[in-house]
Structure formats: structure tokens, C-alpha cells
Amino acid sequence: MIRQLLIGIALFLAPFAVYALYLWATEEAGPAKGSSWTPLALRWLTIAALMLVIAGFALWVEHGGAPPDAIYVPAHMENGQFVPGGFK
């Protein structure tokens, strides 16, 4: 669960990091200068970030997990040994 949360945070922060790298590379005003981060730029970056997060979660739901024909076998004991559960 924590992995999906970290991926979501990384996808959200990616547009802001790319914009900061762009400002740094072009030396227009520098990423630390407040005049580069206008409300319009922040609005578009936030929209792009939310779109990336939604697309990332949609891809995770579509391609993650067990195959459709898999059968879940719960954890159990066999001959005194613990056998973890899983899809088979």
C-alpha cells in the first residue's frame, strides 16, 4: 500500500520538478525566484499532476493484481509448516 502512495506522490510532484528543471536550464528567472511560479503556471502544473496521478492509478488498477482466472489460496499449515497464501 505504501508503494502505491509513494508512486502517487512522485507522479504528482513530477510536473513541478520538470518545470523547475526547465527554469534552471533556461536560466530565465531560476526556480527559486517567485516570479516564475505564477498562479497560471501553478494551475496548469496542478492539472497536469492530477492527470498523471489519475492515469497512474488507472494503469495500476488495470494491470496490477492477479490474473482473472487465478484462485486465491489462503495461508494455512501443512505438516507443521506455515504456507503463505497467494493466487494460483
MDTraj code that builds the backbone (N, CA, C; nanometers):
import mdtraj as md
import numpy as np

residues = "MET ILE ARG GLN LEU LEU ILE GLY ILE ALA LEU PHE LEU ALA PRO PHE ALA VAL TYR ALA LEU TYR LEU TRP ALA THR GLU GLU ALA GLY PRO ALA LYS GLY SER SER TRP THR PRO LEU ALA LEU ARG TRP LEU THR ILE ALA ALA LEU MET LEU VAL ILE ALA GLY PHE ALA LEU TRP VAL GLU HIS GLY GLY ALA PRO PRO ASP ALA ILE TYR VAL PRO ALA HIS MET GLU ASN GLY GLN PHE VAL PRO GLY GLY PHE LYS".split()
xyz = np.array([
    [0.0817, -0.1188, 0.0000],
    [0.0000, 0.0000, 0.0000],
    [0.0868, 0.1263, 0.0000],
    [0.1951, 0.1220, 0.0756],
    [0.2815, 0.2392, 0.0819],
    [0.3466, 0.2658, -0.0529],
    [0.3722, 0.1588, -0.1287],
    [0.4336, 0.1761, -0.2606],
    [0.3422, 0.2549, -0.3530],
    [0.2125, 0.2240, -0.3528],
    [0.1191, 0.2973, -0.4372],
    [0.1088, 0.4440, -0.3945],
    [0.1140, 0.4681, -0.2650],
    [0.1097, 0.6051, -0.2155],
    [0.2331, 0.6830, -0.2596],
    [0.3498, 0.6212, -0.2487],
    [0.4732, 0.6886, -0.2904],
    [0.4759, 0.7134, -0.4414],
    [0.4242, 0.6182, -0.5176],
    [0.4167, 0.6379, -0.6625],
    [0.3228, 0.7527, -0.6953],
    [0.2102, 0.7610, -0.6265],
    [0.1173, 0.8709, -0.6476],
    [0.1788, 1.0062, -0.6140],
    [0.2518, 1.0121, -0.5053],
    [0.3189, 1.1373, -0.4673],
    [0.4246, 1.1742, -0.5702],
    [0.5007, 1.0756, -0.6164],
    [0.6037, 1.1029, -0.7173],
    [0.5414, 1.1505, -0.8480],
    [0.4303, 1.0890, -0.8883],
    [0.3625, 1.1334, -1.0107],
    [0.3074, 1.2747, -0.9952],
    [0.2605, 1.3085, -0.8752],
    [0.2082, 1.4432, -0.8531],
    [0.3200, 1.5472, -0.8567],
    [0.4347, 1.5144, -0.8013],
    [0.5450, 1.6113, -0.7940],
    [0.6244, 1.6222, -0.9241],
    [0.6091, 1.5251, -1.0134],
    [0.6880, 1.5223, -1.1373],
    [0.6728, 1.6480, -1.2230],
    [0.5514, 1.6990, -1.2515],
    [0.5426, 1.8202, -1.3340],
    [0.6114, 1.9412, -1.2710],
    [0.6037, 1.9531, -1.1398],
    [0.6678, 2.0652, -1.0722],
    [0.8202, 2.0544, -1.0816],
    [0.8714, 1.9316, -1.0693],
    [1.0155, 1.9114, -1.0815],
    [1.0629, 1.9386, -1.2238],
    [0.9857, 1.8953, -1.3226],
    [1.0229, 1.9204, -1.4622],
    [1.0215, 2.0704, -1.4910],
    [0.9225, 2.1418, -1.4385],
    [0.9163, 2.2874, -1.4581],
    [1.0344, 2.3565, -1.3904],
    [1.0705, 2.3100, -1.2707],
    [1.1856, 2.3679, -1.2018],
    [1.3141, 2.3421, -1.2799],
    [1.3290, 2.2216, -1.3351],
    [1.4459, 2.1916, -1.4183],
    [1.4469, 2.2769, -1.5444],
    [1.3306, 2.2990, -1.6024],
    [1.3208, 2.3857, -1.7206],
    [1.3649, 2.5282, -1.6866],
    [1.3174, 2.5806, -1.5750],
    [1.3570, 2.7158, -1.5347],
    [1.5072, 2.7233, -1.5084],
    [1.5605, 2.6210, -1.4454],
    [1.7030, 2.6190, -1.4161],
    [1.7854, 2.6082, -1.5441],
    [1.7407, 2.5250, -1.6395],
    [1.8165, 2.5035, -1.7636],
    [1.8131, 2.6246, -1.8550],
    [1.7003, 2.6937, -1.8592],
    [1.6901, 2.8094, -1.9481],
    [1.7419, 2.9362, -1.8830],
    [1.7633, 2.9324, -1.7531],
    [1.8125, 3.0474, -1.6767],
    [1.7268, 3.1715, -1.6993],
    [1.5961, 3.1503, -1.7193],
    [1.5063, 3.2648, -1.7372],
    [1.4981, 3.3455, -1.6084],
    [1.4536, 3.2803, -1.5031],
    [1.4448, 3.3505, -1.3766],
    [1.4942, 3.2643, -1.2625],
    [1.5158, 3.1388, -1.2886],
    [1.5588, 3.0464, -1.1841],
    [1.4398, 2.9926, -1.1085],
    [1.4475, 2.8682, -1.0667],
    [1.3336, 2.8067, -0.9985],
    [1.3062, 2.8657, -0.8604],
    [1.4061, 2.9263, -0.7993],
    [1.3863, 2.9807, -0.6651],
    [1.3197, 3.1180, -0.6672],
    [1.3147, 3.1808, -0.7832],
    [1.2553, 3.3133, -0.7922],
    [1.1034, 3.3001, -0.8001],
    [1.0344, 3.3722, -0.7162],
    [0.8891, 3.3616, -0.7072],
    [0.8154, 3.4063, -0.8314],
    [0.8752, 3.4912, -0.9127],
    [0.8044, 3.5432, -1.0300],
    [0.7851, 3.4359, -1.1370],
    [0.8600, 3.3270, -1.1310],
    [0.8456, 3.2189, -1.2285],
    [0.7243, 3.1313, -1.1989],
    [0.6853, 3.1271, -1.0743],
    [0.5756, 3.0404, -1.0316],
    [0.4454, 3.1206, -1.0243],
    [0.3973, 3.1633, -1.1380],
    [0.2748, 3.2422, -1.1438],
    [0.1543, 3.1538, -1.1129],
    [0.0427, 3.2141, -1.0742],
    [-0.0780, 3.1336, -1.0486],
    [-0.1227, 3.0530, -1.1712],
    [-0.1056, 3.1100, -1.2905],
    [-0.1442, 3.0367, -1.4109],
    [-0.0546, 2.9144, -1.4304],
    [0.0758, 2.9310, -1.4097],
    [0.1682, 2.8181, -1.4226],
    [0.1371, 2.7115, -1.3178],
    [0.1115, 2.7532, -1.1949],
    [0.0782, 2.6575, -1.0896],
    [-0.0526, 2.5853, -1.1192],
    [-0.1488, 2.6558, -1.1769],
    [-0.2761, 2.5930, -1.2122],
    [-0.2551, 2.4826, -1.3154],
    [-0.1784, 2.5122, -1.4210],
    [-0.1539, 2.4128, -1.5254],
    [-0.0685, 2.2974, -1.4740],
    [0.0269, 2.3269, -1.3889],
    [0.1088, 2.2202, -1.3310],
    [0.0253, 2.1291, -1.2411],
    [-0.0667, 2.1865, -1.1664],
    [-0.1535, 2.1071, -1.0807],
    [-0.2468, 2.0197, -1.1640],
    [-0.3014, 2.0745, -1.2710],
    [-0.3869, 1.9948, -1.3600],
    [-0.3073, 1.8799, -1.4206],
    [-0.1868, 1.9086, -1.4675],
    [-0.1025, 1.8028, -1.5250],
    [-0.0685, 1.6981, -1.4195],
    [-0.0410, 1.7418, -1.2969],
    [-0.0072, 1.6484, -1.1894],
    [-0.1253, 1.5579, -1.1569],
    [-0.2448, 1.6139, -1.1481],
    [-0.3628, 1.5332, -1.1188],
    [-0.3926, 1.4353, -1.2312],
    [-0.3716, 1.4781, -1.3558],
    [-0.3915, 1.3871, -1.4685],
    [-0.2928, 1.2708, -1.4629],
    [-0.1672, 1.2986, -1.4268],
    [-0.0678, 1.1921, -1.4137],
    [-0.1044, 1.0944, -1.3019],
    [-0.1510, 1.1455, -1.1903],
    [-0.1891, 1.0593, -1.0783],
    [-0.3078, 0.9711, -1.1176],
    [-0.4079, 1.0300, -1.1807],
    [-0.5246, 0.9525, -1.2228],
    [-0.4853, 0.8461, -1.3247],
    [-0.4014, 0.8833, -1.4220],
    [-0.3571, 0.7865, -1.5225],
    [-0.2735, 0.6763, -1.4575],
    [-0.1885, 0.7116, -1.3636],
    [-0.1064, 0.6120, -1.2947],
    [-0.1901, 0.5134, -1.2161],
    [-0.2901, 0.5636, -1.1438],
    [-0.3765, 0.4736, -1.0683],
    [-0.4627, 0.3888, -1.1606],
    [-0.5082, 0.4462, -1.2718],
    [-0.5866, 0.3684, -1.3675],
    [-0.5039, 0.2549, -1.4267],
    [-0.3788, 0.2834, -1.4605],
    [-0.2911, 0.1783, -1.5122],
    [-0.2615, 0.0733, -1.4056],
    [-0.2451, 0.1161, -1.2826],
    [-0.2191, 0.0230, -1.1744],
    [-0.3380, -0.0706, -1.1530],
    [-0.4590, -0.0154, -1.1580],
    [-0.5789, -0.0970, -1.1410],
    [-0.5938, -0.1941, -1.2582],
    [-0.5658, -0.1470, -1.3779],
    [-0.5837, -0.2305, -1.4971],
    [-0.4816, -0.3432, -1.5050],
    [-0.3568, -0.3160, -1.4716],
    [-0.2510, -0.4140, -1.4919],
    [-0.1978, -0.4762, -1.3636],
    [-0.2415, -0.4303, -1.2492],
    [-0.1935, -0.4848, -1.1231],
    [-0.2806, -0.5998, -1.0758],
    [-0.2324, -0.6695, -0.9773],
    [-0.3112, -0.7768, -0.9181],
    [-0.2948, -0.9100, -0.9881],
    [-0.3828, -1.0003, -0.9533],
    [-0.3770, -1.1366, -1.0055],
    [-0.4502, -1.1458, -1.1392],
    [-0.4174, -1.2462, -1.2181],
    [-0.4897, -1.2679, -1.3426],
    [-0.6369, -1.3015, -1.3152],
    [-0.7242, -1.2784, -1.4107],
    [-0.8673, -1.3026, -1.3878],
    [-0.9023, -1.4471, -1.3518],
    [-0.8273, -1.5442, -1.3999],
    [-0.8604, -1.6840, -1.3728],
    [-0.7872, -1.7404, -1.2502],
    [-0.7214, -1.6556, -1.1729],
    [-0.6465, -1.7019, -1.0567],
    [-0.7406, -1.7352, -0.9417],
    [-0.6991, -1.8310, -0.8613],
    [-0.7755, -1.8721, -0.7442],
    [-0.6916, -1.8398, -0.6212],
    [-0.7550, -1.7737, -0.5236],
    [-0.6835, -1.7384, -0.4008],
    [-0.6809, -1.8577, -0.3063],
    [-0.5625, -1.8896, -0.2578],
    [-0.5456, -1.9951, -0.1588],
    [-0.4983, -1.9261, -0.0308],
    [-0.5799, -1.9293, 0.0757],
    [-0.5403, -1.8602, 0.1985],
    [-0.4215, -1.9280, 0.2665],
    [-0.3568, -1.8554, 0.3542],
    [-0.2451, -1.9106, 0.4303],
    [-0.2949, -2.0261, 0.5160],
    [-0.2124, -2.1288, 0.5269],
    [-0.2530, -2.2462, 0.6036],
    [-0.1284, -2.3211, 0.6533],
    [-0.1530, -2.4217, 0.7357],
    [-0.0460, -2.5057, 0.7897],
    [-0.0489, -2.6394, 0.7158],
    [0.0681, -2.6842, 0.6727],
    [0.0824, -2.8139, 0.6074],
    [0.1977, -2.8874, 0.6730],
    [0.1676, -3.0004, 0.7347],
    [0.2684, -3.0812, 0.8023],
    [0.3502, -2.9995, 0.9030],
    [0.2833, -2.9109, 0.9737],
    [0.3502, -2.8299, 1.0746],
    [0.4266, -2.7104, 1.0188],
    [0.4198, -2.6892, 0.8902],
    [0.4890, -2.5766, 0.8260],
    [0.3870, -2.4734, 0.7803],
    [0.4192, -2.3478, 0.8012],
    [0.3323, -2.2390, 0.7563],
    [0.3503, -2.2203, 0.6062],
    [0.2394, -2.2203, 0.5334],
    [0.2409, -2.1975, 0.3891],
    [0.1670, -2.0666, 0.3646],
    [0.2363, -1.9634, 0.3132],
    [0.1700, -1.8349, 0.2920],
    [0.0630, -1.8454, 0.1834],
    [-0.0358, -1.7590, 0.1934],
    [-0.1425, -1.7560, 0.0942],
    [-0.0971, -1.6867, -0.0324],
    [-0.1771, -1.7002, -0.1334],
    [-0.1450, -1.6351, -0.2599],
    [-0.2399, -1.6810, -0.3690],
    [-0.2181, -1.6272, -0.4875],
    [-0.3003, -1.6627, -0.6030],
    [-0.2318, -1.7742, -0.6809],
    [-0.3107, -1.8710, -0.7230],
    [-0.2564, -1.9817, -0.8025],
    [-0.3417, -2.0055, -0.9230],
])
top = md.Topology()
chain = top.add_chain()
for i, resn in enumerate(residues, 1):
    res = top.add_residue(resn, chain, resSeq=i)
    for name in ("N", "CA", "C"):
        top.add_atom(name, md.element.get_by_symbol(name[0]), res)
traj = md.Trajectory(xyz[None], top)
